[in-house]
């Protein structure tokens, strides 16, 4: 066996067995031997090296990446993904609240890359991207089978560069191509306004490292302005940092568990209320829709279980899993789903979502005519107490 082949096999098996350096969390213990079936990988490597007509041009690193992608695809989990070193470096900025891109929040829905919502005043919104749009191609490359992180990083890029998206709009049969110029995207995660009758409308667009301080500041401001009730708007919120979600929920609670997670060995981790919240006695209504996902579902589920206020709108997305990030020896990273979230009362969020206490649909006609029946129902509840 040649030295090159031995190195290639060693590299592949090293990656396949996840013998990697972990970022911020400990490694899962390794098995003593590869699971049954992975012996075929070495066998295939040997056959390719021996028989492939261009064997001298084989790139072991490229072949290893292909094997990784094949393993991930077999998991049928859109939230487990492999990032190249370049993609991983780009990804590290997003949860800090600033990055360059088009300003659209995306998810995987029924196997298809789908827009949750464009960020207000972003290049995506200005180009006409709408919630529910399916992104079929990015710069001519199909998104079929593409993981969420990989797709997001293909859409992102340097400020001033262009990206072409092939988009299929709900209710239409013919996709359209939209070209968008990327720009610096800043993500203030909290917006608020005072409505008539001293009702505060606070919108959380996502959960970043700045959300806790931004949300606490918003609460102090609306309380100072005499708010008698709060509408917490989690619609089109794709999630983000779990710790930020726990701190947001804690502002409306006095004590107890906000969420817990179970991993593949049945081990449980709890996240409890951080402190008695400054709005723990404030009348509350929470808005959600089918694009509310992940950390936003954690908040909605906890507030629902503690009967803090009605959940109003449409059933949420059902993305209730945790992803662990492992940095690989090549500088890339593996995002792997390792646990599922449960509400304080033990309801599984993943694939189940949060069902509203009061279901109110938002129709295309409502959007077209700038009507918001979900917000109107929340205001009605806070004014009448029912």
C-alpha positions as a Python dict, from the first residue, in 0.01 Angstrom:
ca = {
    (1, 'X'): (0, 0, 0),
    (2, 'X'): (147, 338, -102),
    (3, 'X'): (227, 609, 149),
    (4, 'X'): (-22, 844, -20),
    (5, 'X'): (-297, 586, 12),
    (6, 'X'): (-219, 524, 380),
    (7, 'X'): (-236, 897, 447),
    (8, 'X'): (-564, 926, 258),
    (9, 'X'): (-721, 638, 446),
    (10, 'X'): (-600, 772, 778),
    (11, 'X'): (-742, 1115, 699),
    (12, 'X'): (-1079, 978, 597),
    (13, 'X'): (-1118, 747, 893),
    (14, 'X'): (-1006, 1022, 1128),
    (15, 'X'): (-1283, 1245, 1003),
    (16, 'X'): (-1543, 972, 980),
    (17, 'X'): (-1486, 874, 1342),
    (18, 'X'): (-1510, 1239, 1447),
    (19, 'X'): (-1169, 1238, 1615),
    (20, 'X'): (-1176, 1617, 1618),
    (21, 'X'): (-1104, 1912, 1840),
    (22, 'X'): (-1426, 2043, 1992),
    (23, 'X'): (-1519, 2408, 2031),
    (24, 'X'): (-1655, 2499, 2376),
    (25, 'X'): (-1796, 2152, 2453),
    (26, 'X'): (-1634, 1815, 2532),
    (27, 'X'): (-1608, 1543, 2273),
    (28, 'X'): (-1847, 1250, 2274),
    (29, 'X'): (-1645, 941, 2371),
    (30, 'X'): (-1517, 745, 2070),
    (31, 'X'): (-1616, 389, 1998),
    (32, 'X'): (-1342, 126, 2012),
    (33, 'X'): (-1393, 33, 1647),
    (34, 'X'): (-1575, 178, 1346),
    (35, 'X'): (-1946, 92, 1333),
    (36, 'X'): (-2028, -202, 1111),
    (37, 'X'): (-2038, -90, 750),
    (38, 'X'): (-1772, 181, 763),
    (39, 'X'): (-1509, -81, 677),
    (40, 'X'): (-1646, -38, 325),
    (41, 'X'): (-1502, 313, 314),
    (42, 'X'): (-1147, 184, 337),
    (43, 'X'): (-1227, -85, 82),
    (44, 'X'): (-1360, 173, -163),
    (45, 'X'): (-1053, 392, -111),
    (46, 'X'): (-829, 98, -196),
    (47, 'X'): (-1025, 13, -510),
    (48, 'X'): (-1030, 373, -631),
    (49, 'X'): (-656, 408, -575),
    (50, 'X'): (-586, 81, -754),
    (51, 'X'): (-827, 100, -1050),
    (52, 'X'): (-933, 462, -1115),
    (53, 'X'): (-789, 575, -1446),
    (54, 'X'): (-667, 910, -1308),
    (55, 'X'): (-545, 777, -975),
    (56, 'X'): (-241, 1005, -974),
    (57, 'X'): (-468, 1310, -973),
    (58, 'X'): (-674, 1198, -671),
    (59, 'X'): (-706, 1463, -399),
    (60, 'X'): (-740, 1287, -59),
    (61, 'X'): (-874, 1601, 112),
    (62, 'X'): (-1138, 1653, -155),
    (63, 'X'): (-1240, 1288, -140),
    (64, 'X'): (-1266, 1306, 239),
    (65, 'X'): (-1497, 1607, 216),
    (66, 'X'): (-1713, 1414, -28),
    (67, 'X'): (-1736, 1124, 216),
    (68, 'X'): (-1835, 1360, 497),
    (69, 'X'): (-2112, 1513, 288),
    (70, 'X'): (-2238, 1166, 201),
    (71, 'X'): (-2258, 1067, 568),
    (72, 'X'): (-2444, 1388, 655),
    (73, 'X'): (-2689, 1348, 368),
    (74, 'X'): (-2773, 997, 494),
    (75, 'X'): (-2877, 1146, 831),
    (76, 'X'): (-3171, 1329, 665),
    (77, 'X'): (-3125, 1616, 911),
    (78, 'X'): (-3104, 1964, 754),
    (79, 'X'): (-2943, 2108, 1069),
    (80, 'X'): (-2640, 1877, 1066),
    (81, 'X'): (-2390, 2012, 817),
    (82, 'X'): (-2025, 2033, 720),
    (83, 'X'): (-1858, 2371, 664),
    (84, 'X'): (-1534, 2420, 479),
    (85, 'X'): (-1268, 2629, 654),
    (86, 'X'): (-1376, 2937, 456),
    (87, 'X'): (-1745, 2883, 534),
    (88, 'X'): (-1675, 2827, 903),
    (89, 'X'): (-1481, 3153, 930),
    (90, 'X'): (-1772, 3343, 771),
    (91, 'X'): (-2029, 3173, 994),
    (92, 'X'): (-1867, 3287, 1318),
    (93, 'X'): (-1979, 3650, 1268),
    (94, 'X'): (-2354, 3602, 1221),
    (95, 'X'): (-2456, 3545, 1583),
    (96, 'X'): (-2255, 3850, 1685),
    (97, 'X'): (-2524, 4058, 1511),
    (98, 'X'): (-2335, 4183, 1203),
    (99, 'X'): (-2238, 4023, 871),
    (100, 'X'): (-2238, 4088, 497),
    (101, 'X'): (-2511, 3935, 287),
    (102, 'X'): (-2858, 4000, 147),
    (103, 'X'): (-3047, 4024, 477),
    (104, 'X'): (-3289, 3732, 451),
    (105, 'X'): (-3364, 3480, 724),
    (106, 'X'): (-3392, 3129, 577),
    (107, 'X'): (-3482, 2780, 691),
    (108, 'X'): (-3538, 2431, 551),
    (109, 'X'): (-3910, 2359, 520),
    (110, 'X'): (-4033, 2027, 381),
    (111, 'X'): (-3688, 1970, 236),
    (112, 'X'): (-3674, 2302, 50),
    (113, 'X'): (-3468, 2612, 127),
    (114, 'X'): (-3730, 2871, 220),
    (115, 'X'): (-3727, 3238, 318),
    (116, 'X'): (-3863, 3301, 667),
    (117, 'X'): (-3857, 3677, 618),
    (118, 'X'): (-3637, 3949, 471),
    (119, 'X'): (-3486, 4188, 724),
    (120, 'X'): (-3645, 4533, 714),
    (121, 'X'): (-3473, 4769, 464),
    (122, 'X'): (-3227, 4497, 362),
    (123, 'X'): (-3110, 4430, 4),
    (124, 'X'): (-3336, 4121, 2),
    (125, 'X'): (-3646, 4323, 91),
    (126, 'X'): (-3558, 4593, -160),
    (127, 'X'): (-3514, 4330, -434),
    (128, 'X'): (-3860, 4189, -365),
    (129, 'X'): (-3783, 3876, -160),
    (130, 'X'): (-4090, 3774, 43),
    (131, 'X'): (-4166, 3533, 330),
    (132, 'X'): (-4236, 3184, 197),
    (133, 'X'): (-4024, 3222, -118),
    (134, 'X'): (-3845, 2899, -205),
    (135, 'X'): (-3483, 2942, -316),
    (136, 'X'): (-3422, 2680, -584),
    (137, 'X'): (-3074, 2789, -695),
    (138, 'X'): (-2790, 3012, -576),
    (139, 'X'): (-2572, 3141, -861),
    (140, 'X'): (-2695, 2856, -1079),
    (141, 'X'): (-2627, 2585, -819),
    (142, 'X'): (-2926, 2382, -707),
    (143, 'X'): (-3012, 2398, -336),
    (144, 'X'): (-3169, 2051, -343),
    (145, 'X'): (-3014, 1847, -61),
    (146, 'X'): (-2809, 2144, 56),
    (147, 'X'): (-2776, 2190, 433),
    (148, 'X'): (-2901, 2509, 595),
    (149, 'X'): (-2558, 2638, 700),
    (150, 'X'): (-2403, 2564, 362),
    (151, 'X'): (-2688, 2739, 180),
    (152, 'X'): (-2674, 3044, 406),
    (153, 'X'): (-2302, 3082, 352),
    (154, 'X'): (-2336, 3054, -26),
    (155, 'X'): (-2588, 3339, -18),
    (156, 'X'): (-2368, 3550, 210),
    (157, 'X'): (-2055, 3715, 79),
    (158, 'X'): (-1852, 4032, 61),
    (159, 'X'): (-2025, 4368, 65),
    (160, 'X'): (-2083, 4497, -289),
    (161, 'X'): (-2078, 4158, -462),
    (162, 'X'): (-2385, 4017, -635),
    (163, 'X'): (-2573, 3689, -594),
    (164, 'X'): (-2838, 3542, -826),
    (165, 'X'): (-3128, 3353, -669),
    (166, 'X'): (-3381, 3141, -854),
    (167, 'X'): (-3698, 3187, -649),
    (168, 'X'): (-4036, 3014, -661),
    (169, 'X'): (-4311, 3218, -499),
    (170, 'X'): (-4601, 3047, -317),
    (171, 'X'): (-4899, 3008, -550),
    (172, 'X'): (-4687, 3048, -865),
    (173, 'X'): (-4569, 2783, -1110),
    (174, 'X'): (-4279, 2963, -1277),
    (175, 'X'): (-3965, 3054, -1080),
    (176, 'X'): (-3809, 3397, -1119),
    (177, 'X'): (-3445, 3501, -1106),
    (178, 'X'): (-3358, 3781, -865),
    (179, 'X'): (-3015, 3945, -853),
    (180, 'X'): (-2921, 4106, -522),
    (181, 'X'): (-2619, 4315, -426),
    (182, 'X'): (-2484, 4214, -88),
    (183, 'X'): (-2437, 4473, 186),
    (184, 'X'): (-2336, 4494, 551),
    (185, 'X'): (-2629, 4365, 757),
    (186, 'X'): (-2675, 4484, 1111),
    (187, 'X'): (-2924, 4289, 1315),
    (188, 'X'): (-3088, 4486, 1593),
    (189, 'X'): (-3281, 4201, 1748),
    (190, 'X'): (-3541, 4409, 1933),
    (191, 'X'): (-3789, 4670, 1809),
    (192, 'X'): (-4073, 4825, 2004),
    (193, 'X'): (-4353, 5080, 1983),
    (194, 'X'): (-4627, 5204, 2211),
    (195, 'X'): (-4978, 5134, 2083),
    (196, 'X'): (-5300, 5305, 2194),
    (197, 'X'): (-5433, 5212, 2539),
    (198, 'X'): (-5078, 5191, 2681),
    (199, 'X'): (-5003, 4857, 2515),
    (200, 'X'): (-4640, 4795, 2417),
    (201, 'X'): (-4563, 4598, 2103),
    (202, 'X'): (-4213, 4444, 2131),
    (203, 'X'): (-4078, 4249, 1833),
    (204, 'X'): (-3784, 4008, 1857),
    (205, 'X'): (-3638, 3938, 1514),
    (206, 'X'): (-3380, 3682, 1632),
    (207, 'X'): (-3168, 3588, 1935),
    (208, 'X'): (-2809, 3715, 1927),
    (209, 'X'): (-2544, 3798, 2181),
    (210, 'X'): (-2696, 4146, 2211),
    (211, 'X'): (-3059, 4043, 2258),
    (212, 'X'): (-3050, 4022, 2638),
    (213, 'X'): (-2934, 4381, 2687),
    (214, 'X'): (-3151, 4516, 2403),
    (215, 'X'): (-3461, 4344, 2537),
    (216, 'X'): (-3402, 4454, 2898),
    (217, 'X'): (-3359, 4811, 2776),
    (218, 'X'): (-3683, 4791, 2577),
    (219, 'X'): (-3872, 4659, 2879),
    (220, 'X'): (-3744, 4938, 3100),
    (221, 'X'): (-3844, 5195, 2837),
    (222, 'X'): (-4201, 5068, 2790),
    (223, 'X'): (-4253, 5035, 3166),
    (224, 'X'): (-4129, 5392, 3212),
    (225, 'X'): (-4381, 5505, 2951),
    (226, 'X'): (-4664, 5349, 3151),
    (227, 'X'): (-4730, 5027, 2958),
    (228, 'X'): (-5013, 4822, 3110),
    (229, 'X'): (-4960, 4521, 2884),
    (230, 'X'): (-4709, 4378, 2637),
    (231, 'X'): (-4749, 4203, 2302),
    (232, 'X'): (-4434, 3993, 2256),
    (233, 'X'): (-4401, 3936, 1881),
    (234, 'X'): (-4200, 3627, 1785),
    (235, 'X'): (-4339, 3592, 1434),
    (236, 'X'): (-4081, 3517, 1162),
    (237, 'X'): (-3816, 3476, 1434),
    (238, 'X'): (-3587, 3186, 1330),
    (239, 'X'): (-3414, 3156, 1668),
    (240, 'X'): (-3047, 3192, 1752),
    (241, 'X'): (-2868, 3164, 2085),
    (242, 'X'): (-3039, 2951, 2349),
    (243, 'X'): (-2898, 3154, 2639),
    (244, 'X'): (-3054, 3469, 2493),
    (245, 'X'): (-3391, 3294, 2471),
    (246, 'X'): (-3369, 3179, 2833),
    (247, 'X'): (-3293, 3534, 2949),
    (248, 'X'): (-3586, 3675, 2748),
    (249, 'X'): (-3829, 3422, 2895),
    (250, 'X'): (-3687, 3492, 3242),
    (251, 'X'): (-3804, 3853, 3219),
    (252, 'X'): (-4166, 3729, 3239),
    (253, 'X'): (-4119, 3456, 3500),
    (254, 'X'): (-4034, 3434, 3869),
    (255, 'X'): (-3876, 3088, 3887),
    (256, 'X'): (-3870, 2741, 3735),
    (257, 'X'): (-3728, 2565, 3429),
    (258, 'X'): (-3744, 2746, 3095),
    (259, 'X'): (-3643, 2449, 2878),
    (260, 'X'): (-3462, 2117, 2903),
    (261, 'X'): (-3279, 1900, 2652),
    (262, 'X'): (-3237, 1524, 2612),
    (263, 'X'): (-2944, 1379, 2417),
    (264, 'X'): (-2908, 1040, 2247),
    (265, 'X'): (-2817, 874, 2578),
    (266, 'X'): (-3117, 1015, 2761),
    (267, 'X'): (-2908, 1258, 2963),
    (268, 'X'): (-3094, 1574, 3057),
    (269, 'X'): (-2978, 1936, 3083),
    (270, 'X'): (-3202, 2204, 3235),
    (271, 'X'): (-3201, 2580, 3176),
    (272, 'X'): (-3371, 2765, 3460),
    (273, 'X'): (-3507, 3116, 3506),
    (274, 'X'): (-3207, 3347, 3551),
    (275, 'X'): (-3375, 3582, 3797),
    (276, 'X'): (-3718, 3720, 3873),
    (277, 'X'): (-3806, 3919, 3563),
    (278, 'X'): (-3885, 4287, 3561),
    (279, 'X'): (-4207, 4209, 3371),
    (280, 'X'): (-4307, 3899, 3568),
    (281, 'X'): (-4646, 4050, 3660),
    (282, 'X'): (-4711, 4245, 3340),
    (283, 'X'): (-5013, 4126, 3134),
    (284, 'X'): (-4877, 3950, 2826),
    (285, 'X'): (-4980, 3807, 2489),
    (286, 'X'): (-4735, 3628, 2257),
    (287, 'X'): (-4754, 3621, 1876),
    (288, 'X'): (-4614, 3329, 1672),
    (289, 'X'): (-4651, 3190, 1321),
    (290, 'X'): (-4522, 2899, 1115),
    (291, 'X'): (-4188, 3079, 1070),
    (292, 'X'): (-4127, 3109, 1445),
    (293, 'X'): (-3855, 2853, 1512),
    (294, 'X'): (-3592, 2723, 1749),
    (295, 'X'): (-3516, 2968, 2033),
    (296, 'X'): (-3840, 3158, 1970),
    (297, 'X'): (-4029, 2831, 2024),
    (298, 'X'): (-3841, 2784, 2352),
    (299, 'X'): (-3970, 3120, 2475),
    (300, 'X'): (-4326, 3060, 2354),
    (301, 'X'): (-4338, 2709, 2500),
    (302, 'X'): (-4215, 2818, 2843),
    (303, 'X'): (-4455, 3113, 2866),
    (304, 'X'): (-4741, 2887, 2757),
    (305, 'X'): (-4661, 2618, 3014),
    (306, 'X'): (-4653, 2876, 3295),
    (307, 'X'): (-4981, 3032, 3173),
    (308, 'X'): (-4815, 3371, 3148),
    (309, 'X'): (-5032, 3478, 2859),
    (310, 'X'): (-5198, 3331, 2552),
    (311, 'X'): (-4997, 3222, 2250),
    (312, 'X'): (-5175, 3374, 1949),
    (313, 'X'): (-5130, 3308, 1576),
    (314, 'X'): (-5036, 2990, 1388),
    (315, 'X'): (-4852, 2672, 1483),
    (316, 'X'): (-4476, 2722, 1492),
    (317, 'X'): (-4208, 2564, 1275),
    (318, 'X'): (-4097, 2280, 1505),
    (319, 'X'): (-3718, 2322, 1505),
    (320, 'X'): (-3641, 2220, 1861),
    (321, 'X'): (-3294, 2073, 1850),
    (322, 'X'): (-2947, 2169, 1968),
    (323, 'X'): (-2642, 2183, 1745),
    (324, 'X'): (-2292, 2123, 1873),
    (325, 'X'): (-2006, 2278, 1676),
    (326, 'X'): (-1688, 2075, 1632),
    (327, 'X'): (-1389, 2239, 1468),
    (328, 'X'): (-1215, 1987, 1244),
    (329, 'X'): (-845, 1937, 1191),
    (330, 'X'): (-863, 2096, 843),
    (331, 'X'): (-1005, 2423, 983),
    (332, 'X'): (-1361, 2339, 882),
    (333, 'X'): (-1641, 2250, 1119),
    (334, 'X'): (-1918, 1999, 1178),
    (335, 'X'): (-2252, 2127, 1303),
    (336, 'X'): (-2425, 1821, 1446),
    (337, 'X'): (-2767, 1784, 1606),
    (338, 'X'): (-2708, 1619, 1942),
    (339, 'X'): (-3016, 1685, 2156),
    (340, 'X'): (-3382, 1788, 2142),
    (341, 'X'): (-3559, 2056, 2343),
    (342, 'X'): (-3864, 2008, 2562),
    (343, 'X'): (-4089, 2265, 2728),
    (344, 'X'): (-4109, 2274, 3111),
    (345, 'X'): (-4414, 2042, 3099),
    (346, 'X'): (-4227, 1789, 2883),
    (347, 'X'): (-4364, 1870, 2538),
    (348, 'X'): (-4120, 1798, 2255),
    (349, 'X'): (-4061, 2105, 2039),
    (350, 'X'): (-3872, 1937, 1755),
    (351, 'X'): (-4105, 1840, 1468),
    (352, 'X'): (-4406, 1918, 1689),
    (353, 'X'): (-4391, 2294, 1727),
    (354, 'X'): (-4601, 2507, 1961),
    (355, 'X'): (-4976, 2512, 1903),
    (356, 'X'): (-5132, 2851, 1984),
    (357, 'X'): (-5396, 2891, 2253),
    (358, 'X'): (-5580, 3120, 2012),
    (359, 'X'): (-5537, 3036, 1644),
    (360, 'X'): (-5556, 3332, 1407),
    (361, 'X'): (-5443, 3302, 1045),
    (362, 'X'): (-5280, 3578, 843),
    (363, 'X'): (-5399, 3555, 482),
    (364, 'X'): (-5222, 3687, 170),
    (365, 'X'): (-5507, 3938, 142),
    (366, 'X'): (-5432, 4060, 494),
    (367, 'X'): (-5068, 4116, 404),
    (368, 'X'): (-5158, 4284, 75),
    (369, 'X'): (-5394, 4524, 253),
    (370, 'X'): (-5160, 4586, 548),
    (371, 'X'): (-5393, 4419, 798),
    (372, 'X'): (-5270, 4230, 1102),
    (373, 'X'): (-5551, 4023, 1258),
    (374, 'X'): (-5304, 3841, 1487),
    (375, 'X'): (-5182, 4164, 1645),
    (376, 'X'): (-5541, 4291, 1665),
    (377, 'X'): (-5644, 3977, 1856),
    (378, 'X'): (-5354, 4020, 2099),
    (379, 'X'): (-5453, 4382, 2164),
    (380, 'X'): (-5813, 4275, 2217),
    (381, 'X'): (-5704, 4017, 2472),
    (382, 'X'): (-5495, 4266, 2668),
    (383, 'X'): (-5775, 4525, 2667),
    (384, 'X'): (-6052, 4285, 2766),
    (385, 'X'): (-5857, 4020, 2956),
    (386, 'X'): (-5990, 3738, 2737),
}
